[in-house]
Amino acid sequence: MEHSVLTPIQGGQCRLLVRRHPDPAEVVQFVGNGLEVGQQIVVLAGPAWLKDLAGALSAKQYRPDVLLRNGRLIFLTAPDCFSQLIRHNDPLHRNSPRLNGSIVRWVSDWSWAYENGHEPADILNYQRCIHSRIHEATALSLCTVHCSRMERSFMLKILVQHRHALRTACQAV
């Protein structure tokens, strides 16, 4: 099961990319395209994957350090960031991401959750939280995952879980 990053993504929708490799190379084009047209990019992932993405962006001549400082690129480290996202309406909570554009590109890498053995109900709740934020932000969205155990039944489980999270998050908003 392979999904192409090149598939057009409409606002309020999300595509799932089951990555062939653990590194973020397959995601750099989606992020780079957004940066080139001036969009803000929000990336939620585990710390190692965020570091790899920053390295891949640097290799493509983007300056992630500058982009992070000026708010064009926001890195959210999973799973610690969920406390920030849940309280996003709290005006006293200063660490919540500030989305500063009408169109945002959002990348969520779920490898950290599947590889660390999180319960399916917990992963679904995390995905609902993110997809409700994506829906609020009129974002172009890409969810990714790479797991060491990528047999067909596991990939189908991931796809079903992603669709369920999307459907329930969009109905709640």
C-alpha positions as CSV (number, residue, x, y, z in Angstrom):
1,M,0.0,0.0,0.0
2,E,1.6,3.2,-1.2
3,H,0.3,6.7,-1.2
4,S,1.9,9.4,-3.3
5,V,3.0,12.7,-1.8
6,L,2.2,14.2,-5.2
7,T,-1.5,13.5,-4.9
8,P,-3.4,16.8,-4.6
9,I,-4.6,17.5,-1.1
10,Q,-7.7,19.7,-0.5
11,G,-8.0,21.9,2.6
12,G,-9.6,20.0,5.5
13,Q,-8.5,16.6,4.1
14,C,-5.6,14.5,5.0
15,R,-3.6,11.9,3.1
16,L,-1.9,9.0,4.7
17,L,1.6,8.1,3.5
18,V,3.0,4.7,4.6
19,R,6.7,5.4,4.1
20,R,9.1,2.9,2.7
21,H,12.0,4.1,4.8
22,P,12.3,5.4,8.3
23,D,13.8,8.8,7.2
24,P,11.7,11.8,6.2
25,A,12.9,11.9,2.6
26,E,9.4,11.1,1.2
27,V,8.0,14.1,3.1
28,V,10.6,16.8,2.3
29,Q,8.8,17.6,-1.1
30,F,5.5,18.3,0.7
31,V,7.2,20.5,3.3
32,G,9.4,22.3,0.7
33,N,6.5,23.0,-1.6
34,G,4.7,24.7,1.3
35,L,7.8,26.8,2.3
36,E,8.3,27.9,-1.3
37,V,4.8,29.4,-1.5
38,G,5.0,31.0,1.9
39,Q,2.9,28.6,3.9
40,Q,3.5,27.9,7.5
41,I,4.5,24.3,8.2
42,V,3.6,22.4,11.4
43,V,5.3,19.1,12.0
44,L,4.3,16.7,14.8
45,A,6.7,13.7,15.3
46,G,9.1,12.0,17.6
47,P,12.3,13.9,18.5
48,A,14.6,11.7,16.3
49,W,12.4,12.1,13.2
50,L,12.2,15.9,13.7
51,K,16.0,16.0,13.9
52,D,16.2,13.9,10.7
53,L,13.6,16.2,8.9
54,A,15.7,19.3,9.9
55,G,18.8,17.7,8.4
56,A,16.9,16.7,5.2
57,L,15.6,20.3,4.9
58,S,19.1,21.7,5.4
59,A,20.4,19.4,2.7
60,K,17.8,20.9,0.3
61,Q,19.1,24.4,1.1
62,Y,16.3,25.3,3.5
63,R,17.3,26.9,6.8
64,P,15.3,25.1,9.5
65,D,16.9,27.1,12.3
66,V,15.8,30.3,10.8
67,L,12.4,29.0,9.8
68,L,11.8,27.7,13.4
69,R,12.8,31.1,14.9
70,N,10.5,33.1,12.6
71,G,7.5,30.8,13.1
72,R,7.3,29.6,9.5
73,L,8.2,26.1,10.7
74,I,6.8,24.7,14.0
75,F,8.0,21.4,15.4
76,L,5.8,19.7,17.9
77,T,7.5,16.8,19.8
78,A,5.2,13.9,20.3
79,P,3.8,12.8,22.7
80,D,4.7,15.7,25.0
81,C,3.0,18.3,22.7
82,F,-0.5,16.9,23.3
83,S,-1.0,18.7,26.5
84,Q,-0.4,22.0,24.6
85,L,-2.8,21.0,21.9
86,I,-5.6,20.0,24.1
87,R,-5.4,23.4,25.9
88,H,-5.2,25.5,22.8
89,N,-8.2,27.6,23.8
90,D,-6.6,28.6,27.1
91,P,-5.5,32.3,26.6
92,L,-2.9,31.9,29.5
93,H,-1.2,29.0,27.8
94,R,1.7,30.6,26.0
95,N,3.3,27.5,24.5
96,S,0.4,26.7,22.2
97,P,1.5,26.9,18.5
98,R,0.6,30.2,16.9
99,L,-0.8,29.6,13.4
100,N,-0.2,32.7,11.5
101,G,-1.6,32.0,8.0
102,S,-4.8,31.2,6.3
103,I,-3.3,28.0,4.8
104,V,-1.1,25.8,6.9
105,R,0.7,22.6,5.9
106,W,0.6,20.0,8.7
107,V,2.7,16.9,8.8
108,S,2.1,14.3,11.5
109,D,4.4,11.3,11.7
110,W,2.8,8.5,13.8
111,S,5.8,6.1,13.8
112,W,6.6,7.0,17.4
113,A,3.1,5.8,18.5
114,Y,3.0,2.5,16.5
115,E,6.7,1.6,17.2
116,N,6.4,2.3,21.0
117,G,3.3,0.0,21.4
118,H,0.8,2.7,22.3
119,E,-2.7,1.3,22.7
120,P,-4.9,1.6,19.6
121,A,-7.5,3.7,21.5
122,D,-4.7,6.1,22.6
123,I,-3.4,6.5,19.0
124,L,-7.0,7.1,17.8
125,N,-7.4,9.8,20.5
126,Y,-4.1,11.4,19.5
127,Q,-5.1,11.4,15.8
128,R,-8.6,12.8,16.6
129,C,-6.9,15.7,18.5
130,I,-4.6,16.5,15.7
131,H,-7.2,16.2,12.9
132,S,-9.6,18.5,14.8
133,R,-6.7,21.1,15.0
134,I,-6.0,20.5,11.3
135,H,-9.7,21.0,10.4
136,E,-9.8,24.3,12.4
137,A,-6.7,25.6,10.7
138,T,-7.9,24.9,7.1
139,A,-4.7,23.0,6.7
140,L,-3.3,20.8,3.9
141,S,-2.3,17.7,5.8
142,L,-0.2,14.7,5.4
143,C,0.0,11.9,8.0
144,T,2.9,9.5,7.7
145,V,4.0,6.3,9.3
146,H,6.9,3.8,9.0
147,C,7.0,0.7,11.1
148,S,9.4,-2.2,11.2
149,R,6.5,-4.6,11.0
150,M,4.8,-3.5,7.8
151,E,2.8,-6.6,6.7
152,R,-0.4,-6.0,4.8
153,S,-2.8,-6.5,7.8
154,F,-0.9,-4.0,9.9
155,M,-1.0,-1.4,7.1
156,L,-4.7,-1.9,6.7
157,K,-5.2,-1.4,10.4
158,I,-3.3,1.9,10.2
159,L,-5.4,3.0,7.2
160,V,-8.7,2.2,8.9
161,Q,-7.6,3.9,12.1
162,H,-6.6,7.0,10.2
163,R,-9.9,7.2,8.3
164,H,-11.9,6.7,11.6
165,A,-9.9,9.5,13.3
166,L,-10.5,11.8,10.3
167,R,-14.3,11.1,10.2
168,T,-14.9,11.6,13.9
169,A,-12.7,14.7,14.2
170,C,-14.5,16.4,11.2
171,Q,-18.0,15.4,12.6
172,A,-17.1,16.9,16.0
173,V,-16.1,20.3,14.6
